[in-house]
Amino acid sequence: MTSEQQEILKVPEHIAIIMDGNGRWAKQRGLPRLAGHRAGTENIRKILIECVNLGVRYLTLYAFSTENWKRPRLEVNGLMNILSEFIDSQLRELHAEQVQLRHVGRIESLSSVLQHKIREAVSLTQDNTRLILTVALNYGGRADIVDAVRSIIAHGVPPEAINEQCLTEHLSTHPVPDPDLIIRTSGEWRLSNFLVWEAAYSEYWTTPTYWPDFGPDQLKQAIRDYGRRKRRFGGLSED
């Protein structure tokens, strides 16, 4: 364990982040909303590298929800272009750092170009094990549960064999373990349809800081606060 890890009480195995506040960050600076999305996308690498250094095994990022299609077409198209550019600029370096990329969400609704880039990134990095980065793009927790139920039916699973483990195994997030810590920036407290099944026993941490300004120091503070909590999972602590 590094000295950085020793400084922190307990490093979560899996951190999930709702990257919120890009538009408000831009508005504060008199910039268009897309400038906020670009700044937020550029911030991903900084947090990703910090997670690698701290020994986090899984990082899941909420990039675009199924509800975000309701935003103005110009903003949606611009955000998709920014995410596409991120794959182009960062993929080789992330692969060199042994980061495995995964996608969750309804990929078929994305442009054919972006679908190809996502599949290429997933294929290239599939054997990497240093950190598993899952990007939730066109993802909704409720939609994922619906898709899991459809998959169970399609596989002919008998009703008596359907239990929590069965449903978990049909979610797009499988086999990544449930998040230990969910962080949301911009001061909001709700999940916003993110990992609604997987978050049943997750710890939550929020900050008023907008995502583009969320840095390694705040990430480490979130982890310190997480490490001080007693996770009982419905039971009693030993002490």
ABEGO torsion letter per residue (X at the ends): XBAAAAABABBBABBBBBBBGAAAAAAAAGBBAAAAAAAAAAAAAAAAAAAAAAGBABBBBBABBAAAAABBAAAAAAAAAAAAAAAAAAAAAAAAAGBBBBBBEBAAABBAAAAAAAAAAAAAAAABAABBBBBBBGBBAAAAAAAAAAAAAAAGBBAAABBAAAAAAABAAOABBBBABBBBBGGBABAGGBGAAAAAABBBBBBABBAAABBAAAAAAAAAAAAABBBAGGBBBAX
